[in-house]
Amino acid sequence: MMTTTRVALGMMIALALGGCAAELKGPGLPGPDVAGKADFSDRVSIEGELVLAETVDGLVAEDGGEFTEDFEYQGFRLRTRGGSRLRVEVTQRGTVRGLDTVLYVYGPYGSGGYQSRLATDDDAGWGSLSRLDDLEFPETGDYLVVVGTHDGIGRGSYNLEATCLTGDCLDVEVPVTCPGSVEESIYECVNEWIAEGDYTDTRREGFTACTDAADDIHFETVCGASSSIEAWCLAGFDAYRDTVLPACVTALDPAFPEDTDPLGFRYRGGLGADIDARLEATESACCGASAVTAEVIAPTSGEAVTLAWVVDSVRQAEDMPSLWQTNAETDVAAFDRQAVSYDLAPGFVELLEANAGSNSFRIGHLDANWYAAAGAEAWEDLYIFYFDNGVVTTVRFSAGET
C-alpha cells in the first residue's frame, strides 16, 4: 500500500527541531577540516525534515536554508524504507549563484545517534553544487542529510531536494495489531486526562477522548518527535488513522469498560486469626496489606454475575474510581508474586479459600498510583477473589514514598 506522510507533520517537526544539534556519533564521522574551530558534529544543526510527498514527478521532498556564518553545517531528516534509492541534490533553482556546496548523508539513526556516513559529494551537481545521483538506503529508518560549503565560508541561500527513484520509498507494511508504542501512548493520555480533571470522570470517557480518530496525538508522539522511528510510520497519518488506531481501539477497549450499575455487597465478619496475623505483620511506615470479605447481593433482574461485573463494582466503590486501572482477570501466580514481596506467602491463598468456604474462584486486579501530596507518591494493587459461592474477598497491597 502506498501512502503519503502529511506535509503538515514535516512542518511541525521542522519547527520543533530547528536549531537542535544533530547526534553524530561513531567512527568515521568527521567532516571536512573546520580549521580547528570545533568538531564537525558540534556544528551540525537540524533545521527541518525532507518529507517525501506525491507530486507530478513522483515522490519528492524539498527544503532549504541559508548560510550566514563560517563553518555552518545544516541538517535535514529524511525517512525512507530499506532498499529504496533516491537522488539527493542541492538544486540550481532556489540556490544563490556561486555557492559551492558539500553534501553528506548519515544514518540510519540508531542507539546513540547517526553512527555511519552513508555518502558524500562535492561538485557532482550543477556547477559547484552537490548531488548524489542514485543513493541506496540500506535500512528503513531515519537518515540525516547535511549541507555545508566547500571552503566553510560560503554565504547565501540554497534549495535541497530528494527524489525517490524506485517509487517505493514510503511503501511499508502497516501493522494490523496495536503497536506497543501506540498502546503506551494511549494509556499515558488517559492517565493525563484523568489527572487534569477532578477524578469524577470515568476512564472510559478518557479512553474515548484519547482515541479520537481526528486527533493525531499518538502518531505525533511515536512518529513525529522521535529520531528513531518505527517502519510503519513511513506510511503516514492516513494509514495510522485507518488501520493502526482502529486496531488499538479494539485491543484496548476491554481495559476501559463503560460503568455498569454496581452490584451490592453484604460485608461479612473477620477473616480469621491466621489471616489477620499475617496482614498485621506487613504493616510498616510505607506499606502494608489488608483484606475485606463480603457476599455479592444477587441482582433482582436475575442477570448472571460475572467476574468483570464484580471487579467494576469494586472499582466504583473505591475513592476516586477513575484512577483505578482494570485487569478484568489475572491469575494466582500474579497474586503470589505480590504476596511473596509482602511476606504473606506461602499458603495465603489456602487461608482465603478456607475463609470463603470454597476453593473455586477467579481473580480480578485493580491498580492505581497518584501523587498523594507535593513530593509524595502512593500506589495500590487490589486483587479481587470471586468465589463460586458468591463470596468476594479483596486483598489490598499499598505503598508510598516521600
C-alpha positions in Angstrom: 0.0 0.0 0.0 1.4 3.4 -1.0 0.5 6.3 1.3 2.0 9.7 1.9 3.1 11.4 5.0 1.4 14.8 5.5 3.4 17.9 4.8 2.0 19.5 7.9 3.8 16.9 10.1 7.1 17.8 8.4 6.4 21.5 9.2 5.7 20.6 12.8 8.9 18.7 13.2 10.9 21.4 11.5 9.6 23.9 14.0 10.2 21.6 16.9 13.8 20.7 15.9 15.0 24.0 14.5 18.5 24.8 15.8 18.9 21.4 17.6 22.3 19.8 17.4 22.4 16.5 15.5 23.6 13.4 17.2 26.5 12.4 15.1 28.5 9.7 16.8 30.7 6.7 16.0 33.7 6.1 13.9 34.4 7.8 10.6 32.1 10.7 11.1 34.3 13.8 11.0 33.5 16.1 8.1 35.9 18.5 6.3 38.6 20.5 8.0 37.0 23.2 10.0 40.3 25.0 10.9 40.2 23.8 14.4 37.2 25.9 15.2 35.1 23.0 16.6 34.3 19.4 15.9 32.2 18.9 12.8 29.4 17.1 14.7 29.1 20.0 17.1 28.5 22.3 14.1 25.6 20.4 12.6 22.2 21.7 13.5 18.9 20.1 12.4 16.9 22.6 10.5 14.0 20.6 9.2 12.8 17.4 7.5 12.7 16.3 3.9 9.1 15.0 3.7 8.5 12.8 0.7 5.1 13.6 -0.9 3.3 12.8 -4.1 4.0 15.2 -7.0 3.7 15.1 -10.8 7.3 14.0 -10.7 6.8 11.2 -8.2 7.7 11.1 -4.5 9.7 14.3 -3.9 10.8 16.2 -0.8 12.1 19.8 -0.8 13.5 22.1 1.8 16.3 24.6 2.1 18.3 27.1 4.2 20.8 29.9 4.3 24.4 30.1 5.3 25.1 33.3 7.3 28.3 32.5 9.1 31.5 30.5 8.7 31.6 26.7 9.0 27.9 26.2 9.1 26.5 22.7 8.5 22.7 22.3 8.3 20.9 19.0 8.7 17.6 17.7 7.4 16.0 14.4 8.5 14.9 12.1 5.7 12.9 9.0 6.3 12.7 6.1 3.8 12.3 2.4 3.5 15.2 -0.1 3.3 16.3 -0.8 -0.3 14.9 2.4 -1.7 17.1 4.6 -3.9 16.9 8.4 -4.0 18.6 11.3 -5.7 19.6 13.9 -3.2 20.8 17.3 -4.5 21.3 21.0 -4.0 19.4 22.4 -7.0 20.3 25.4 -9.1 16.7 26.6 -8.7 16.5 28.3 -5.4 20.2 28.4 -4.7 22.2 31.6 -4.7 24.6 31.9 -7.7 28.2 31.0 -7.0 27.6 29.0 -3.8 29.9 26.0 -3.6 28.3 23.2 -1.5 29.2 19.9 0.0 26.6 17.2 0.7 26.7 14.4 3.4 24.2 11.6 4.3 24.4 9.8 7.6 22.4 7.0 9.1 20.2 5.3 9.8 19.6 6.6 13.3 20.4 4.1 16.0 21.5 3.8 19.6 23.4 7.0 20.3 22.7 8.8 17.1 23.6 8.8 13.4 26.6 6.5 13.5 27.6 6.0 9.9 28.3 8.3 7.0 26.5 6.7 4.0 27.7 9.0 1.3 29.2 12.4 0.5 29.6 14.6 -2.6 31.2 17.9 -3.5 30.6 19.0 -7.2 28.5 16.3 -9.0 25.6 18.7 -9.4 25.1 21.9 -11.4 28.3 23.9 -11.4 29.8 23.7 -7.9 26.6 22.3 -6.4 26.4 18.8 -4.8 24.3 15.8 -6.0 24.1 12.1 -5.0 22.5 10.7 -8.1 21.4 7.1 -7.2 21.9 6.5 -3.4 20.6 3.3 -1.9 19.4 3.5 1.7 20.1 0.1 3.3 17.6 0.1 6.1 14.2 1.5 6.9 14.7 4.4 9.2 15.7 8.0 9.8 18.7 9.5 7.9 20.3 12.9 8.1 21.2 14.9 5.1 23.8 17.6 5.9 24.6 20.6 3.7 27.8 22.6 4.1 30.0 24.8 1.9 33.2 23.6 0.3 35.5 26.2 2.0 33.4 26.8 5.1 32.9 30.5 4.4 30.2 30.5 1.7 27.2 32.7 2.2 23.7 32.6 0.8 20.5 30.5 0.4 20.2 27.0 -1.1 17.5 24.6 -2.1 17.7 20.9 -1.1 15.7 18.3 -2.9 15.3 14.5 -2.6 13.5 12.4 -5.2 12.5 8.7 -4.8 13.8 6.8 -7.9 12.3 3.5 -7.0 8.7 4.7 -6.3 8.5 2.7 -3.1 10.3 4.9 -0.6 7.2 5.1 1.7 5.8 1.6 0.8 5.9 -0.2 4.2 3.7 -2.8 5.9 1.2 -1.3 8.2 0.5 -3.4 11.4 -3.0 -4.8 11.8 -2.3 -5.2 15.6 -1.7 -2.4 18.0 2.0 -1.4 18.3 3.2 -1.3 21.8 4.4 2.3 21.4 0.9 3.5 20.5 -0.7 1.4 23.3 1.7 3.1 25.8 0.8 6.5 24.4 -2.9 5.9 24.8 -2.5 4.8 28.4 -0.4 7.8 29.2 -3.0 10.0 27.5 -5.8 8.6 29.6 -3.8 9.0 32.8 -3.0 12.6 32.0 -6.7 13.2 31.0 -7.8 11.9 34.4 -5.1 13.7 36.3 -6.1 17.0 34.8 -9.8 16.5 35.8 -11.4 16.2 39.1 -11.3 12.4 39.4 -15.1 12.1 38.7 -14.9 11.4 35.0 -14.6 7.8 34.0 -11.6 6.2 32.4 -13.9 5.2 29.6 -14.5 8.8 28.9 -10.8 9.4 28.9 -10.2 6.5 26.5 -12.9 7.8 24.1 -11.3 11.3 24.1 -7.8 9.9 23.7 -8.6 7.7 20.7 -10.5 10.3 18.6 -9.7 9.4 15.0 -9.3 13.1 14.1 -6.6 13.6 16.8 -3.1 12.6 15.7 -1.5 12.9 19.2 -0.2 9.3 19.3 1.0 9.4 15.7 3.0 12.6 16.6 4.3 11.0 19.8 5.5 7.8 18.2 6.4 9.0 14.7 7.0 12.7 15.0 9.3 13.8 17.7 11.4 10.7 18.0 14.5 10.4 15.9 14.3 6.6 15.9 11.0 5.7 14.2 9.2 2.5 13.6 8.9 1.4 10.0 5.2 1.7 9.7 5.4 5.5 10.4 6.5 6.0 6.8 3.0 5.1 5.7 1.8 8.3 7.1 -1.1 9.6 9.2 -3.8 8.3 7.0 -2.6 4.7 7.4 -2.3 5.3 11.1 -5.9 6.7 11.3 -7.4 4.0 9.1 -5.5 0.9 10.3 -3.3 1.3 13.3 -5.6 3.3 15.6 -8.7 1.1 15.0 -6.6 -2.0 15.9 -5.5 -0.2 19.1 -9.1 0.7 20.0 -10.2 -2.9 19.5 -7.3 -4.3 21.6 -7.7 -1.8 24.5 -11.5 -1.5 24.6 -11.9 -4.2 27.3 -9.5 -2.3 29.6 -11.8 0.7 29.6 -15.3 -0.6 30.1 -18.4 1.6 30.5 -19.5 1.9 34.0 -22.3 -0.6 34.9 -24.8 -0.4 37.7 -22.7 -1.6 40.6 -23.5 -4.8 42.5 -24.3 -4.6 46.1 -22.2 -6.3 48.8 -23.1 -7.7 52.2 -19.9 -7.5 54.3 -19.0 -10.5 56.4 -17.2 -10.7 59.7 -13.4 -11.0 60.2 -11.1 -13.1 58.1 -9.8 -15.2 61.0 -6.8 -15.0 63.3 -4.3 -16.6 60.9 -5.1 -14.2 58.1 -5.3 -11.2 60.4 -1.9 -12.0 62.0 -0.2 -12.2 58.6 -1.8 -8.9 57.4 -0.7 -7.1 60.6 2.9 -8.3 60.1 3.1 -6.5 56.8 2.3 -3.1 58.2 5.1 -0.5 58.2 5.6 3.2 57.8 5.5 2.9 54.0 3.5 -0.1 53.1 1.1 -2.9 54.1 -1.5 -5.3 53.1 -5.2 -5.5 54.1 -8.2 -7.6 53.2 -12.0 -7.4 53.3 -14.6 -10.1 52.6 -18.2 -9.8 51.5 -21.0 -11.6 49.8 -22.5 -10.5 46.5 -26.1 -9.4 46.7 -27.7 -11.1 43.7 -29.3 -8.6 41.3 -33.1 -8.6 41.2 -33.0 -8.8 37.4 -31.7 -12.4 37.7 -28.8 -11.4 35.5 -25.8 -13.7 35.9 -23.0 -12.1 37.9 -19.7 -12.1 36.1 -16.2 -11.5 37.4 -15.9 -8.4 35.3 -19.1 -7.0 36.9 -17.7 -7.8 40.4 -14.4 -6.1 39.6 -16.0 -3.0 38.1 -18.4 -2.8 41.1 -15.4 -2.8 43.5 -13.7 -0.1 41.4 -16.7 2.1 41.6 -16.8 1.7 45.3 -13.3 2.9 45.7 -12.3 6.6 46.4 -11.5 8.4 43.1 -12.6 5.4 40.9 -11.3 7.0 37.7 -7.7 6.4 39.0 -8.1 2.7 39.0 -6.9 0.7 36.0 -8.7 -2.6 35.4 -7.4 -6.0 34.6 -10.6 -7.9 34.5 -8.9 -11.2 35.1 -5.5 -12.3 36.3 -4.1 -15.5 37.8 -2.9 -16.9 41.1 0.8 -16.6 40.0 0.5 -12.8 39.7 -1.1 -12.6 43.1 1.5 -14.9 44.7 4.3 -12.8 43.4 2.8 -9.8 45.1 2.1 -11.8 48.3 5.7 -13.0 48.5 7.0 -9.5 48.3 4.8 -8.6 51.3 5.8 -11.8 53.2 2.2 -13.1 53.1 3.1 -16.4 51.3 3.2 -19.3 51.4 -0.2 -20.7 51.9 -2.1 -17.4 52.0 -4.5 -18.4 49.2 -5.4 -21.6 51.0 -6.3 -19.4 54.1 -8.6 -17.3 51.8 -10.2 -20.4 50.4 -10.9 -21.8 53.9 -12.5 -18.5 55.0 -14.7 -18.3 51.9 -15.7 -22.0 52.2 -14.7 -22.7 48.5 -11.6 -23.5 46.6 -13.1 -22.5 43.2 -12.5 -18.8 42.3 -11.3 -16.3 39.7 -9.2 -13.2 40.3 -9.5 -9.7 39.0 -7.0 -6.9 39.5 -7.1 -3.1 40.0 -4.1 -0.8 40.4 -3.7 2.9 40.9 -0.9 5.3 41.6 -1.1 9.0 42.3 0.7 12.0 44.0 -0.7 12.0 47.5 0.9 15.3 48.2 3.7 17.5 47.0 6.8 15.3 46.6 4.9 12.2 47.8 3.6 9.3 45.6 1.4 6.5 46.6 0.2 3.3 44.8 -2.0 0.4 45.5 -2.8 -3.0 44.0 -6.2 -4.6 44.7 -6.8 -8.3 43.9 -10.5 -9.4 43.9 -11.2 -13.1 44.6 -14.6 -14.0 43.4 -15.6 -17.5 44.7 -18.2 -19.6 43.0 -20.4 -19.5 46.2 -20.8 -15.7 45.8 -18.1 -14.7 48.4 -15.8 -11.8 47.4 -12.5 -11.2 49.1 -10.3 -8.3 48.2 -6.7 -8.1 49.2 -5.1 -4.7 49.0 -1.3 -4.0 48.8 -0.4 -0.4 49.4 2.8 1.5 49.3 4.0 5.1 49.3 7.2 7.1 49.2 8.2 10.6 50.1 
